[in-house]
């Protein structure tokens, strides 16, 4: 089974599309420099790919 990955919000979602802001919210990224730990599954990787210009992935 897959492990976990850490995701850090490095740029604000302000000014981006409503779908991208909703993706950040579903990843539980609400404030700048917040780090969350999520399971390393394809669904989460897809969400990260959608907002890769706003987040940093820590393996």
Buried (B, 14 or more C-beta within 10 A) or exposed (E): EEEEBEBBBEBEBEEBEEEBBBBBEEBEBEEEEBEBEBEBEEEBBEBBEBBEEBBBEEE
